[in-house]
Amino acid sequence: MLNCFRAISILEGFSYLTILCVTVGLLSRDYVFHLGMIHGALFMLYLLLSFIVASIHRWSLKVWLPIFLASLI
C-alpha cells in the first residue's frame, strides 16, 4: 500500500506541475478543464490513500499532518 501511495503522490505532483505549465503559458489553455479534473481526482486519491496508509502504519497526527501540509504547497 505504501508503494501505491508513493506512486499516486508522484503522479499528483506531476499533475500540479502540468497545471503550472499552463499558468506560465507553456501549454495551451484548452487543456485547463481536463488537467484540473485529473489533478483534482489525483489529489482526492492522495488524501484517501494518506488516511489508509496512516491507519495501517499507525502514524500519529505529528507524522500525518506534515504529509498533508506538504501536499498543499
Backbone torsions as a table, in degrees:
resi	resn	phi	psi	omega
1	MET	NA	-34.7	179.9
2	LEU	-65.1	-37.1	177.8
3	ASN	-65.7	-37.8	177.0
4	CYS	-64.9	-41.5	177.5
5	PHE	-61.7	-42.0	178.3
6	ARG	-63.2	-43.5	-179.5
7	ALA	-63.4	-44.0	179.7
8	ILE	-65.9	-37.6	179.4
9	SER	-65.5	-36.8	177.2
10	ILE	-68.1	-44.4	178.3
11	LEU	-62.7	-39.9	178.8
12	GLU	-65.0	-39.3	176.8
13	GLY	-64.0	-42.5	177.8
14	PHE	-65.7	-36.8	178.3
15	SER	-66.1	-35.5	176.3
16	TYR	-65.5	-43.1	178.1
17	LEU	-63.7	-34.7	177.8
18	THR	-65.6	-40.8	176.8
19	ILE	-64.3	-37.7	176.2
20	LEU	-63.9	-34.5	177.2
21	CYS	-63.3	-35.1	176.4
22	VAL	-67.3	-41.5	-179.3
23	THR	-63.0	-40.4	-179.1
24	VAL	-74.1	-24.2	178.5
25	GLY	107.0	8.9	179.5
26	LEU	-77.0	-24.5	177.4
27	LEU	-122.0	155.3	-178.9
28	SER	-68.5	146.5	178.0
29	ARG	-71.6	-7.0	177.9
30	ASP	-64.6	-21.3	-175.7
31	TYR	-95.7	2.4	-173.3
32	VAL	-59.8	-46.8	-177.1
33	PHE	-61.6	-48.6	-177.3
34	HIS	-67.2	-42.7	178.5
35	LEU	-64.8	-38.8	178.3
36	GLY	-64.6	-40.6	178.4
37	MET	-65.8	-42.7	178.7
38	ILE	-64.1	-45.4	-179.8
39	HIS	-62.6	-42.7	178.8
40	GLY	-62.3	-42.8	179.0
41	ALA	-65.7	-42.4	178.6
42	LEU	-65.6	-36.8	178.9
43	PHE	-66.3	-42.8	177.7
44	MET	-64.1	-39.7	176.7
45	LEU	-65.1	-38.7	176.7
46	TYR	-60.1	-46.8	179.5
47	LEU	-63.3	-43.7	179.0
48	LEU	-61.1	-46.5	179.8
49	LEU	-67.4	-31.8	177.4
50	SER	-65.6	-38.1	175.8
51	PHE	-64.6	-42.8	-178.1
52	ILE	-65.9	-47.6	-179.3
53	VAL	-65.1	-39.2	177.9
54	ALA	-63.1	-36.9	178.1
55	SER	-69.7	-43.3	-179.2
56	ILE	-64.7	-44.5	-176.5
57	HIS	-91.0	3.5	178.4
58	ARG	53.5	48.1	177.0
59	TRP	-73.9	140.7	175.4
60	SER	-79.6	174.4	177.5
61	LEU	-65.0	-28.9	178.3
62	LYS	-67.4	-24.6	177.4
63	VAL	-89.0	-43.7	-174.7
64	TRP	-72.9	-38.8	-175.2
65	LEU	-60.6	-43.9	175.6
66	PRO	-63.4	-32.3	177.1
67	ILE	-65.2	-43.3	178.6
68	PHE	-65.6	-45.4	-179.6
69	LEU	-64.1	-35.1	177.7
70	ALA	-64.9	-29.1	179.5
71	SER	-72.3	-19.0	-179.9
72	LEU	-88.1	-14.9	-177.4
73	ILE	-86.1	NA	NA
